[in-house]
Amino acid sequence: MSTHVLDTMHGCPAAGMAVALYTTDGEQATLVKQFTLNADGRNPDGPLYDNASLKAGTYRLVFDVQGYFAQRGVPLPEPQFLNRVSIDFGVAHTDQHYHVPLLVSPWSYSTYRGS
């Protein structure tokens, strides 16, 4: 499992964005790890889960969009349109790679299952 964030406002990787990964069970979420995206906008230090430790189930990635754009000096209205972007997704096949990219600006976002 991995993630990658592209800042579509500036046309670059979202280096320095804070991200949290959770496992979920219904409405309950358990924090697995928190990390900061590297210079390429990717999770640092290899995969979030490798295939040996990945379990079928549901997961959540939470991206601190507001903090990232504030750090970049983008003037944002109060309240901001986007604060955090939360992506809930399921893993059905633990023998496959799950890549969760995020394309984001202060006003929009998009995601998909990447390769």
MARZAFI-12637 format. One record per residue: y negated, z, x negated of N, C-alpha, C in turn. Coordinates in steps of 0.1 Angstrom, whole numbers, plus 2048, in hexadecimal, padded with zeros to 3 digits. Layout:
# residues N
YZXYZXYZX
...
# end
This chain:
# residues 115
80C8007F78008008007F48007F7
7EA7F87FB7DD7F77F37D27F47FD
7C67F57F77BA7F17FF7B07EB7F5
7A67E47FB79C7DC7F47907DB7FD
7847DE7F97787DD80176E7D47FB
76A7CA80375F7C17FF7527C4807
7477C680073A7C88067347BA809
7347B78167307A981A7217A881A
71A7B481A70B7B38197067AE80C
70D7B38017097B07F47127A67ED
71D7A27F47267987EE72D79D7E2
7327AA7E27397AF7D67437BA7DB
74C7BE7D17557C97D574D7D67D7
7537DE7E074C7EB7E47507F67DA
74D7F47CD7507FE7C374980B7C6
7508167C574B8237C774C8287D5
7518207DE7538257EC75E8307ED
75B83B7F47658457F676F841801
77C8447FF78684080979084C80A
79584E81679F8588187AB85281F
7B785581B7C38518217CA85C828
7CF8598347D686383C7E385E842
7EC8668447F886384D7F486885A
7F98618657F586587280286787B
80087088480B87388E80487689B
80386C8A47FA86D8B07EC86F8AC
7E687A8B17D887D8AD7D78858A1
7E288A89B7E189288F7E1889882
7D888C8797D788586D7D888F861
7E088B8577E289384B7DD88C83F
7D48928387CE88C82C7D988A821
7DA87E81C7E387B8117DB87B804
7D08748047C88737F87BA86E7FB
7B18727F27A386C7F27A18667E5
79985B7E57978547D978A84C7DA
7858477CF77983E7CE77E8317C9
7798267D077C8197CC7778157BE
77F80E7B677B80A7A97717FF7A9
76E7FA79D7647EF79B7677E37A3
7747E07A57787D47AD77A7D77BC
7757E37C07767E77CE7847EA7D3
78D7ED7CA79B7F07CD79E7FF7CA
7AA8037D17AE8117CE7B28127BF
7AE81C7B87B181E7AA7BF8227A8
7C482179C7D08277977DD82279F
7DD8157A17E980F7A77EA8117B6
7F580E7BC7F780F7CB7F581D7D1
7F081D7DD7EF82A7E47FD8307E7
8068277EA81482A7EB81C81E7E5
8268217DD82F8167D983A8157E3
84280A7E384C8087ED8578137ED
85981A7E28638257E285E8317E9
8518347EA84C8407F184683D7FF
84483080283E82C80F84882F81A
84383582584C83883084683083C
84F82C84584B82685284383085A
83982C860831835868823830869
81A83986D80C83586F80383C865
7F88348617EF8398567E183685B
7D883C8547C983A8567C283A849
7BA8308477B082F83C7A2831842
79B83A83C78D83D84078483A834
77A83183777182C82D763831830
75D83782574F83D827745832825
74382A82F73A81F82F72B82382E
72782D835719832835716837827
71F83F82171C84581471B83A80A
72483080B72382580171681D802
71281980E70581180F6F981A80B
6FA82780F6EF83080B6EE8317FC
6F98327F56FA8327E66F48257E0
6F681A7E76F180D7E36E280C7E5
6DC8157EC6CD8157EF6CA80C7FB
6D38098046D18018106CA80A81A
6BE80681E6B780E8296BF80D836
6C381983B6CB8198476C4821852
6C581C85E6BF8248696C683186C
6C083A8726C68468776C8846886
6D384888B6E08498846E483B87F
6ED83A8756F282E8706FB82787B
6FC81A87B705813884713816880
71781587372481986F723825865
72B82F86772B83A85E738839856
74383B85C75083985675882F85E
76082785776981E85D77782385C
77E82586778B82A86779581F86C
79F81C8647A98128677B6819869
7BC8198757C981E8777D3812877
7DE8138707E780886F7F580E86E
7FF80687180D80A871814802866
81E80986082780485683580485C
83A7F885E8477F68648527F385A
84E7EC84F8587E78458547EC838
85B7F68338587FD82785B7F581A
8627EA81C8657E181185B7D680F
8507D78178457CD8168387D4811
82F7CC80B8227D28078187D2812
8117DD8148077DD81E7FA7DE817
7F17D48187E47D48127DA7D481E
7D17DD81D7C77DF8287B97DC823
7B47D08237A77CD81F79C7D0829
7907D38257857D582E7797CD829
7737C58327677BE82F75C7C5837
7527C98307487D283773A7D0833
7317D283D7237D383B71E7DF843
7117E384370D7EE84B70E7EC85A
7117E085E7117DC86C71E7D6871
7277D48697337CD86D73F7D0864
74B7CE8697577CF8607627C6866
76B7C385D7777BB8617827BF857
78E7BF85D79A7C28557A67B9859
7B07B98517BC7B18547C77B684B
7D37B284D7DE7B68447DE7AB839
7DB7B082D7DA7A78227E87A681B
7E879F80F7F479D8087F37A57FA
# end
